[in-house]
Amino acid sequence: MRHICGLKGIKVIEVFIGDDHIHLFIQVPHTMSIAKAAYHIKWFSSCWMRKTFAELRSYPKKDAFWQRNYFVRSVGGEAAAVRKYIERHGKQC
């Protein structure tokens, strides 16, 4: 995930990948919209999954891995708390 984000200048601060969801704490370049960042992450990761796992190549291209929606929150001074939340969440799952 860090490599995928890095291709577009998105800095991954913390990541948790669960069975059916993902938590990403990222820093997006000021020249990129949040919607564009989400698009890049979803698109690149879908391509990577299809290339890496042959059994996924038969999935329909559209909406195969990701929902259309996503949750975004600007954290500002709460960065340390968000990072700890993601770290704890990963240990519980």
C-alpha positions as CSV (number, residue, x, y, z in Angstrom):
1,M,0.0,0.0,0.0
2,R,2.9,2.4,0.8
3,H,4.3,1.8,-2.7
4,I,1.0,2.3,-4.4
5,C,0.4,5.6,-2.6
6,G,4.0,6.8,-3.1
7,L,3.6,6.6,-6.9
8,K,1.3,9.6,-6.6
9,G,3.0,11.4,-3.8
10,I,0.6,10.3,-1.1
11,K,2.4,9.7,2.2
12,V,1.2,6.7,4.2
13,I,1.5,7.5,7.9
14,E,-0.3,4.4,9.2
15,V,-2.2,1.5,7.6
16,F,-4.3,-1.4,8.7
17,I,-5.6,-3.9,6.1
18,G,-8.5,-6.1,7.5
19,D,-10.4,-8.9,5.9
20,D,-13.1,-6.5,4.5
21,H,-11.9,-3.0,5.2
22,I,-8.8,-0.8,5.4
23,H,-7.8,2.1,7.6
24,L,-5.3,4.5,5.9
25,F,-3.9,7.5,7.7
26,I,-2.4,9.4,4.8
27,Q,-1.0,12.8,3.9
28,V,-2.2,14.0,0.5
29,P,-0.2,16.6,-1.5
30,H,-1.9,20.0,-1.4
31,T,-2.3,19.9,-5.2
32,M,-4.4,16.7,-5.1
33,S,-8.1,16.5,-4.0
34,I,-9.1,13.8,-1.6
35,A,-11.4,12.3,-4.2
36,K,-8.5,12.0,-6.6
37,A,-6.3,10.4,-3.9
38,A,-9.1,7.8,-3.2
39,Y,-9.4,7.1,-6.9
40,H,-5.7,6.5,-7.3
41,I,-5.5,4.3,-4.2
42,K,-8.4,2.2,-5.3
43,W,-7.4,2.0,-9.0
44,F,-3.7,1.1,-8.3
45,S,-4.5,-1.4,-5.6
46,S,-7.1,-3.1,-7.8
47,C,-4.6,-3.4,-10.6
48,W,-2.0,-4.8,-8.2
49,M,-4.4,-7.4,-6.8
50,R,-5.3,-8.6,-10.3
51,K,-1.7,-8.9,-11.3
52,T,-0.6,-10.6,-8.1
53,F,-3.5,-13.0,-7.7
54,A,-4.5,-14.9,-10.9
55,E,-7.8,-16.0,-9.4
56,L,-8.9,-12.4,-9.2
57,R,-8.5,-11.7,-12.9
58,S,-11.9,-13.0,-13.7
59,Y,-13.7,-10.5,-11.4
60,P,-15.6,-7.8,-13.2
61,K,-13.5,-4.7,-13.7
62,K,-16.0,-2.2,-12.3
63,D,-16.5,-2.1,-8.5
64,A,-15.0,-5.5,-7.9
65,F,-12.9,-4.7,-4.9
66,W,-13.9,-1.3,-3.6
67,Q,-17.2,0.4,-2.7
68,R,-17.8,3.7,-4.3
69,N,-17.9,5.6,-1.0
70,Y,-15.2,6.3,1.5
71,F,-14.8,8.1,4.8
72,V,-12.5,11.1,5.2
73,R,-11.6,13.2,8.2
74,S,-9.0,15.9,8.6
75,V,-7.3,15.2,11.8
76,G,-5.0,18.2,12.4
77,G,-3.8,18.2,16.0
78,E,-5.3,14.7,16.6
79,A,-2.7,12.9,14.5
80,A,-1.2,11.0,17.4
81,A,-4.6,9.7,18.6
82,V,-5.5,8.6,15.1
83,R,-2.2,6.8,14.7
84,K,-2.7,5.0,18.0
85,Y,-6.2,4.0,17.1
86,I,-5.1,2.4,13.9
87,E,-2.2,0.6,15.6
88,R,-4.6,-0.7,18.3
89,H,-7.2,-1.8,15.7
90,G,-4.6,-3.8,13.9
91,K,-3.6,-5.7,17.1
92,Q,-7.2,-6.5,17.9
93,C,-8.0,-8.0,14.5
